[in-house]
Amino acid sequence: MKGALSICCLLSLLLLQAATEEEDVSTEPLRDRSHIDETLRLATEEKSNDYAAALQKLRKIYHSSIKPMEQAYKYNELRQHEISDGEITSKPMVLFLGPWSVGKSSMVNYLLGLHESQYQLYTGAEPTTSEFTVIMHGEKIRSVEGIVMAADSSRSFSPLEKFGQNFLEKLIGIEMPHKLLERVTFVDTPGIIENRKQQERGYPFNDVCQWFIDRADLIFVVFDPTKLDVGMELEMLFRQLKGRESQIRIILNKADHLATQDLMRVYGALFWSLAPLINVTEPPRVYVSSFWPYDYAPDTSRELFKREEISLLEDLNQVIENRLENKIAFIRQHAIRVRIHSLLVDRYVQTFKDKMSFFSDPELVFKEIVDEPDKFFIFKSILAKTNVSKFDLPNRDAYRDFFGINAITSFKPLSTQCSYIGGCLLDKIEKAITNELPALLSSINSGKQPGLSSCEATGCGEKPKNRYRKN
């Protein structure tokens, strides 16, 4: 009985302390936010006509020159990354990752000025965000259910249906009229909890994170200086971030809670913890500040924190300013991967045909080719005959799985993928990679409005040349 009373008293004290702290926070002076609008240049109008024309041109190049090759050689079944019109026309995505209760949601509220508004993201000392929350622009303030977002083909979130209904119930969108959201979309994620298995979430948490990581233009990994322990889930997260180091920014949040000497020690401890997880020569940029609406704590490095915050905003503004260039570069990189995949599949097809005889068993012949591609110089021949870097070649094991579900006889050689009107698939994708996409990028950088070339306008009617056709 005494034990129960003691527990009740302890809970009452904790609740009273939490209420007192909340009351103290609510009476704190708010920080001036004018530098956010100035740094992000939210008052300036965009050249929407030029931007829309460039996006239309990019969509045309993708649908006419890249997507036909994707479909002919089933690239999406290899990489599971299907590009939709919604993704091409989508705004830059800023992704917030990190452990629970490090200030991710508070940072979103601060950047958008949602403090004490109806749609501010809920924050607290306990794990509060259990959903993937997408904050995007809309004509009015409203919430959008995950099943609605996935069903809307005009958005870029329709591929998320593959993660199941349990995940869609944990996906929510918030639309609001905001100048910053006209140019960027924020994604707040559930905090990483090291003592919870991801299976308990009811959906493939790491796979969902990977989907957002693959599409993010900027990734903020947020840490609390009092919670720098690195566990299994955080290690898994950084393995998923491999290859995206240029998009990663480390945020050491709540820095005004520490004295300067302690902050220096925490900064060093953070790099010590993350060094084994980030295998690059140049470490990611680290921002040290306190991202929430209240003023900095007294007797702290307020000038340093203010400069760090402005540097982060300039970094964010750079992503916004370069969003179209980044989109073109992303589509070009995607086209290069599709081209390499089609060349490899073509090489598998040609090798299979060369090794087949009247008495051969097709399954045994192709099994040998798939299990030992180096024996038949599948990958080396691609490097020797085409302008492909060895660092861009996909994993050999991936093609064992790929051909496990796609029969080799379902693919045609590249030499037969030509038509008089449409041209050759390989020539078209190479033209997009070497000419059309770089020209579109140059026209944006030089300030010209992209238009149709003379051949596109008149249909030059030139008979396609096929360098793969045997004479």
LOSEPA-732632 format. One line per 10 residues: number of its first residue (from 1); their letters; for each residue y, x, z of C-alpha. Coordinates in nm, 3 decimals, padded with zeros to 5 digits, always signed. Last residue first. Layout:
residues N
NUM> a> Y,X,Z | ...
//
This chain:
residues 471
471> nkryrnkpke> -00.627,+02.578,-09.144 | -00.684,+02.479,-08.781 | -00.408,+02.264,-08.634 | -00.260,+02.412,-08.316 | +00.071,+02.511,-08.476 | +00.141,+02.151,-08.562 | +00.460,+02.098,-08.761 | +00.606,+01.751,-08.764 | +00.736,+01.609,-09.092 | +01.113,+01.583,-09.078
461> gcgtaecssl> +01.246,+01.228,-09.081 | +01.594,+01.321,-08.958 | +01.616,+01.001,-08.757 | +01.987,+00.928,-08.808 | +02.114,+00.913,-08.451 | +01.845,+01.124,-08.292 | +01.881,+01.383,-08.568 | +02.258,+01.396,-08.521 | +02.225,+01.449,-08.149 | +02.294,+01.159,-07.918
451> gpqkgsniss> +02.565,+01.201,-07.656 | +02.625,+01.389,-07.336 | +02.985,+01.368,-07.212 | +03.124,+01.717,-07.198 | +03.235,+01.865,-06.865 | +03.105,+02.215,-06.936 | +02.851,+02.196,-06.653 | +02.734,+01.853,-06.766 | +02.699,+01.957,-07.130 | +02.509,+02.269,-07.024
441> llaplentia> +02.256,+02.065,-06.827 | +02.199,+01.832,-07.122 | +02.153,+02.134,-07.348 | +01.903,+02.287,-07.101 | +01.710,+01.954,-07.102 | +01.707,+01.919,-07.482 | +01.632,+02.273,-07.593 | +01.354,+02.473,-07.424 | +01.183,+02.215,-07.203 | +01.250,+01.906,-07.419
431> keikdllcgg> +01.154,+02.094,-07.736 | +00.834,+02.209,-07.568 | +00.756,+01.847,-07.472 | +00.812,+01.731,-07.829 | +00.615,+02.011,-07.993 | +00.317,+01.948,-07.764 | +00.314,+01.574,-07.827 | +00.331,+01.618,-08.203 | +00.564,+01.395,-08.406 | +00.628,+01.024,-08.352
421> iyscqtslpk> +00.665,+00.919,-08.716 | +00.402,+01.137,-08.885 | +00.170,+01.136,-08.585 | +00.028,+01.415,-08.375 | -00.216,+01.452,-08.086 | -00.503,+01.581,-08.303 | -00.428,+01.951,-08.253 | -00.391,+01.890,-07.880 | -00.763,+01.818,-07.859 | -00.859,+01.464,-07.752
411> fstianigff> -00.963,+01.373,-07.400 | -01.218,+01.107,-07.297 | -01.509,+01.340,-07.385 | -01.426,+01.559,-07.085 | -01.505,+01.268,-06.855 | -01.241,+01.203,-06.590 | -01.354,+01.151,-06.229 | -01.531,+01.483,-06.171 | -01.308,+01.636,-06.436 | -01.015,+01.626,-06.193
401> dryadrnpld> -01.223,+01.738,-05.894 | -01.341,+02.052,-06.074 | -00.992,+02.081,-06.217 | -00.838,+02.113,-05.870 | -01.073,+02.402,-05.794 | -00.892,+02.618,-06.049 | -00.562,+02.584,-05.863 | -00.263,+02.532,-06.090 | -00.106,+02.803,-06.308 | +00.266,+02.854,-06.251
391> fksvntkali> +00.232,+03.202,-06.100 | +00.041,+03.319,-06.408 | +00.355,+03.248,-06.611 | +00.312,+03.051,-06.932 | +00.454,+03.137,-07.275 | +00.133,+03.067,-07.462 | -00.153,+03.262,-07.619 | -00.241,+03.523,-07.356 | -00.165,+03.322,-07.042 | -00.358,+03.021,-07.174
381> skfiffkdpe> -00.648,+03.247,-07.272 | -00.660,+03.386,-06.919 | -00.698,+03.038,-06.770 | -01.002,+02.928,-06.968 | -01.149,+03.278,-07.014 | -01.506,+03.139,-07.048 | -01.643,+03.330,-06.747 | -01.313,+03.267,-06.570 | -01.379,+02.890,-06.584 | -01.702,+02.924,-06.381
371> dviekfvlep> -01.776,+02.590,-06.214 | -01.597,+02.382,-06.479 | -01.759,+02.562,-06.774 | -02.105,+02.560,-06.615 | -02.077,+02.190,-06.537 | -01.968,+02.132,-06.897 | -02.282,+02.280,-07.041 | -02.511,+02.113,-06.786 | -02.361,+01.769,-06.849 | -02.365,+01.803,-07.228
361> dsffsmkdkf> -02.735,+01.909,-07.241 | -02.763,+02.130,-07.546 | -03.017,+02.079,-07.828 | -02.770,+02.001,-08.108 | -02.523,+02.260,-07.987 | -02.228,+02.251,-07.749 | -02.056,+02.574,-07.654 | -01.770,+02.545,-07.904 | -01.706,+02.178,-07.820 | -01.692,+02.249,-07.445
351> tqvyrdvlls> -01.461,+02.546,-07.501 | -01.225,+02.333,-07.712 | -01.213,+02.056,-07.450 | -01.156,+02.298,-07.160 | -00.877,+02.466,-07.360 | -00.716,+02.128,-07.429 | -00.731,+02.047,-07.058 | -00.560,+02.378,-06.985 | -00.287,+02.324,-07.246 | -00.227,+01.969,-07.114
341> hirvriahqr> -00.193,+02.096,-06.758 | +00.049,+02.371,-06.860 | +00.265,+02.118,-07.047 | +00.265,+01.874,-06.753 | +00.369,+02.155,-06.519 | +00.654,+02.258,-06.750 | +00.765,+01.895,-06.778 | +00.783,+01.863,-06.398 | +01.001,+02.173,-06.381 | +01.225,+02.019,-06.647
331> ifaiknelrn> +01.242,+01.690,-06.455 | +01.338,+01.877,-06.135 | +01.602,+02.086,-06.315 | +01.755,+01.767,-06.458 | +01.762,+01.607,-06.112 | +01.910,+01.920,-05.954 | +02.189,+01.925,-06.215 | +02.256,+01.556,-06.145 | +02.264,+01.603,-05.767 | +02.487,+01.912,-05.778
321> eivqnldell> +02.791,+01.755,-05.607 | +02.574,+01.570,-05.354 | +02.370,+01.881,-05.271 | +02.690,+02.083,-05.232 | +02.832,+01.810,-05.007 | +02.536,+01.851,-04.771 | +02.597,+02.224,-04.747 | +02.968,+02.160,-04.692 | +02.873,+01.918,-04.413 | +02.651,+02.184,-04.256
311> sieerkfler> +02.933,+02.439,-04.270 | +03.169,+02.183,-04.111 | +02.922,+02.137,-03.825 | +02.888,+02.511,-03.774 | +03.266,+02.549,-03.763 | +03.292,+02.272,-03.500 | +03.013,+02.425,-03.292 | +03.182,+02.765,-03.297 | +03.515,+02.614,-03.194 | +03.348,+02.419,-02.911
301> stdpaydypw> +03.175,+02.721,-02.761 | +03.116,+02.554,-02.423 | +03.326,+02.515,-02.109 | +03.338,+02.135,-02.133 | +03.062,+01.941,-02.314 | +03.144,+01.857,-02.673 | +03.295,+01.514,-02.741 | +03.074,+01.214,-02.807 | +02.966,+01.090,-03.150 | +02.644,+01.293,-03.186
291> fssvyvrppe> +02.552,+01.613,-03.363 | +02.573,+01.900,-03.116 | +02.590,+02.241,-03.278 | +02.386,+02.536,-03.404 | +02.302,+02.533,-03.776 | +02.019,+02.757,-03.896 | +01.989,+02.857,-04.261 | +01.630,+02.922,-04.362 | +01.489,+03.274,-04.326 | +01.501,+03.519,-04.620
281> tvnilpalsw> +01.178,+03.714,-04.672 | +00.966,+03.399,-04.674 | +00.649,+03.311,-04.485 | +00.784,+03.040,-04.254 | +00.522,+02.937,-03.996 | +00.466,+03.276,-03.827 | +00.845,+03.317,-03.779 | +00.898,+02.968,-03.631 | +00.831,+03.046,-03.265 | +01.016,+03.380,-03.264
271> flagyvrmld> +01.300,+03.222,-03.459 | +01.339,+02.952,-03.194 | +01.309,+03.204,-02.911 | +01.600,+03.404,-03.055 | +01.822,+03.097,-03.071 | +01.710,+02.996,-02.719 | +01.817,+03.334,-02.585 | +02.155,+03.309,-02.755 | +02.199,+02.956,-02.617 | +02.124,+03.077,-02.264
261> qtalhdaknl> +02.406,+03.332,-02.290 | +02.648,+03.073,-02.430 | +02.572,+02.815,-02.161 | +02.355,+02.525,-02.267 | +02.408,+02.150,-02.313 | +02.658,+02.221,-02.593 | +02.365,+02.313,-02.819 | +02.241,+01.954,-02.835 | +02.091,+02.030,-03.179 | +01.947,+02.349,-03.321
251> iiriqsergk> +01.924,+02.226,-03.681 | +01.706,+02.422,-03.925 | +01.785,+02.364,-04.293 | +01.504,+02.348,-04.548 | +01.572,+02.285,-04.920 | +01.529,+02.648,-05.029 | +01.206,+02.670,-04.827 | +01.038,+02.400,-05.034 | +00.735,+02.606,-05.141 | +00.564,+02.560,-04.807
241> lqrflmelem> +00.705,+02.251,-04.634 | +00.356,+02.101,-04.591 | +00.250,+02.412,-04.399 | +00.561,+02.361,-04.187 | +00.449,+02.007,-04.099 | +00.095,+02.120,-04.014 | +00.238,+02.375,-03.769 | +00.448,+02.098,-03.615 | +00.138,+01.880,-03.578 | -00.063,+02.164,-03.419
231> gvdlktpdfv> +00.193,+02.265,-03.159 | +00.518,+02.461,-03.150 | +00.708,+02.449,-02.819 | +01.085,+02.466,-02.862 | +01.176,+02.167,-02.650 | +01.480,+02.254,-02.431 | +01.689,+02.375,-02.725 | +01.617,+02.044,-02.905 | +01.510,+02.095,-03.264 | +01.590,+01.925,-03.597
221> vfildardif> +01.430,+02.007,-03.932 | +01.688,+01.888,-04.188 | +01.541,+01.867,-04.538 | +01.769,+01.848,-04.844 | +01.684,+01.727,-05.193 | +01.381,+01.533,-05.071 | +01.120,+01.412,-05.321 | +00.824,+01.635,-05.234 | +00.912,+01.614,-04.864 | +00.903,+01.231,-04.877
211> wqcvdnfpyg> +00.551,+01.226,-05.018 | +00.442,+01.507,-04.785 | +00.559,+01.307,-04.483 | +00.347,+01.014,-04.602 | +00.044,+01.241,-04.638 | +00.101,+01.384,-04.290 | +00.122,+01.036,-04.132 | -00.192,+00.897,-04.296 | -00.177,+00.544,-04.145 | -00.282,+00.376,-03.820
201> reqqkrneii> -00.067,+00.599,-03.597 | -00.373,+00.680,-03.385 | -00.518,+00.883,-03.671 | -00.219,+01.119,-03.634 | -00.362,+01.239,-03.305 | -00.114,+01.224,-03.021 | -00.048,+01.510,-02.777 | +00.183,+01.693,-03.017 | +00.424,+01.407,-03.075 | +00.626,+01.459,-03.394
191> gptdvftvre> +00.919,+01.221,-03.409 | +00.909,+00.926,-03.644 | +01.122,+00.981,-03.956 | +01.482,+00.911,-04.055 | +01.548,+00.903,-04.430 | +01.909,+00.924,-04.552 | +02.019,+00.833,-04.907 | +02.312,+01.004,-05.083 | +02.611,+00.931,-05.307 | +02.698,+00.566,-05.247
181> llkhpmeigi> +02.560,+00.619,-04.896 | +02.859,+00.841,-04.816 | +03.108,+00.571,-04.912 | +02.933,+00.304,-04.704 | +02.835,-00.055,-04.781 | +02.511,-00.107,-04.589 | +02.140,-00.128,-04.663 | +01.876,-00.054,-04.401 | +01.517,+00.000,-04.511 | +01.201,-00.022,-04.305
171> lkelfnqgfk> +00.861,+00.140,-04.330 | +00.615,+00.101,-04.042 | +00.476,-00.227,-04.178 | +00.439,-00.046,-04.510 | +00.221,+00.208,-04.329 | -00.030,-00.047,-04.208 | -00.028,-00.207,-04.554 | -00.169,+00.099,-04.722 | -00.065,+00.450,-04.819 | -00.093,+00.369,-05.192
161> elpsfsrssd> +00.198,+00.126,-05.161 | +00.432,+00.425,-05.122 | +00.442,+00.460,-05.502 | +00.699,+00.172,-05.512 | +00.962,+00.371,-05.321 | +01.196,+00.480,-05.602 | +01.373,+00.146,-05.628 | +01.402,-00.064,-05.942 | +01.030,-00.143,-05.920 | +01.083,-00.351,-05.605
151> aamvigevsr> +00.738,-00.415,-05.453 | +00.748,-00.104,-05.232 | +01.090,-00.194,-05.090 | +00.980,-00.554,-05.025 | +00.662,-00.442,-04.845 | +00.873,-00.204,-04.636 | +01.104,-00.477,-04.511 | +01.472,-00.459,-04.597 | +01.750,-00.476,-04.335 | +02.096,-00.604,-04.418
141> ikeghmivtf> +02.458,-00.493,-04.427 | +02.624,-00.596,-04.751 | +02.674,-00.455,-05.100 | +02.407,-00.194,-05.044 | +02.378,+00.180,-04.997 | +02.078,+00.339,-04.830 | +01.931,+00.418,-04.488 | +01.554,+00.458,-04.515 | +01.378,+00.433,-04.177 | +01.021,+00.565,-04.143
131> esttpeagty> +00.916,+00.379,-03.832 | +00.822,+00.473,-03.474 | +01.170,+00.588,-03.376 | +01.209,+00.568,-02.997 | +01.006,+00.849,-02.839 | +01.172,+00.860,-02.492 | +01.516,+01.007,-02.417 | +01.685,+00.736,-02.623 | +01.816,+00.634,-02.963 | +01.813,+00.313,-03.166
121> lqyqsehlgl> +01.960,+00.354,-03.514 | +02.301,+00.191,-03.541 | +02.291,-00.139,-03.727 | +02.505,-00.360,-03.505 | +02.765,-00.091,-03.446 | +02.800,+00.101,-03.121 | +02.801,+00.433,-03.308 | +02.733,+00.379,-03.677 | +02.982,+00.641,-03.801 | +02.760,+00.747,-04.090
111> lynvmsskgv> +02.730,+01.115,-03.991 | +02.710,+01.025,-03.621 | +02.444,+00.756,-03.657 | +02.231,+00.991,-03.871 | +02.267,+01.266,-03.608 | +02.178,+01.024,-03.329 | +01.861,+00.930,-03.521 | +01.755,+01.295,-03.546 | +01.859,+01.381,-03.187 | +01.569,+01.586,-03.051
101> swpglflvmp> +01.391,+01.286,-02.897 | +01.059,+01.335,-03.077 | +00.980,+01.653,-03.266 | +01.128,+01.724,-03.609 | +01.212,+01.583,-03.950 | +01.524,+01.431,-04.110 | +01.513,+01.391,-04.489 | +01.820,+01.384,-04.714 | +01.750,+01.214,-05.049 | +01.978,+01.258,-05.351
91> kstiegdsie> +02.047,+00.926,-05.524 | +01.785,+00.759,-05.741 | +01.817,+00.728,-06.119 | +01.513,+00.942,-06.203 | +01.316,+00.810,-05.905 | +01.383,+00.447,-05.998 | +01.281,+00.516,-06.356 | +00.943,+00.623,-06.220 | +00.788,+00.967,-06.190 | +00.423,+00.966,-06.090
81> hqrlenykya> +00.315,+01.241,-05.857 | -00.058,+01.230,-05.790 | -00.090,+01.594,-05.900 | -00.418,+01.579,-06.094 | -00.447,+01.203,-06.147 | -00.081,+01.195,-06.249 | -00.152,+01.442,-06.528 | -00.379,+01.199,-06.710 | -00.395,+01.404,-07.034 | -00.260,+01.142,-07.278
71> qempkisshy> -00.051,+00.971,-07.009 | +00.138,+01.278,-06.900 | +00.182,+01.389,-07.264 | +00.340,+01.052,-07.349 | +00.560,+01.081,-07.034 | +00.725,+01.407,-07.137 | +00.897,+01.367,-07.476 | +01.003,+01.005,-07.531 | +01.009,+00.866,-07.177 | +01.148,+01.182,-07.014
61> ikrlkqlaaa> +01.407,+01.253,-07.282 | +01.530,+00.892,-07.275 | +01.553,+00.890,-06.895 | +01.761,+01.208,-06.904 | +01.998,+01.060,-07.165 | +02.046,+00.750,-06.952 | +02.110,+00.968,-06.647 | +02.372,+01.166,-06.841 | +02.545,+00.848,-06.956 | +02.549,+00.709,-06.601
51> ydnskeetal> +02.708,+01.028,-06.466 | +02.970,+01.039,-06.741 | +03.062,+00.674,-06.676 | +03.061,+00.709,-06.296 | +03.317,+00.987,-06.281 | +03.338,+00.970,-05.902 | +03.639,+00.867,-05.695 | +03.771,+01.091,-05.419 | +03.807,+00.951,-05.065 | +03.457,+01.062,-04.965
41> rltedihsrd> +03.545,+01.428,-05.014 | +03.244,+01.537,-04.802 | +03.461,+01.783,-04.610 | +03.750,+01.537,-04.571 | +03.535,+01.240,-04.472 | +03.352,+01.446,-04.210 | +03.671,+01.619,-04.088 | +03.811,+01.279,-03.981 | +03.531,+01.227,-03.729 | +03.722,+01.294,-03.402
31> rlpetsvdee> +03.481,+01.298,-03.109 | +03.452,+01.006,-02.870 | +03.560,+01.038,-02.507 | +03.281,+00.979,-02.253 | +03.271,+00.635,-02.092 | +02.949,+00.532,-02.271 | +02.783,+00.853,-02.162 | +02.856,+00.788,-01.793 | +02.719,+00.434,-01.821 | +02.404,+00.561,-01.987
21> etaaqlllls> +02.365,+00.826,-01.715 | +02.405,+00.562,-01.444 | +02.151,+00.333,-01.611 | +01.903,+00.622,-01.639 | +01.956,+00.714,-01.272 | +01.906,+00.353,-01.163 | +01.589,+00.328,-01.372 | +01.458,+00.653,-01.222 | +01.542,+00.540,-00.869 | +01.367,+00.206,-00.922
11> llccislagk> +01.062,+00.381,-01.064 | +01.046,+00.609,-00.757 | +01.079,+00.315,-00.521 | +00.800,+00.129,-00.700 | +00.577,+00.440,-00.688 | +00.642,+00.483,-00.316 | +00.567,+00.116,-00.253 | +00.235,+00.149,-00.436 | +00.145,+00.459,-00.233 | +00.236,+00.282,+00.092
1> m> +00.000,+00.000,+00.000
//
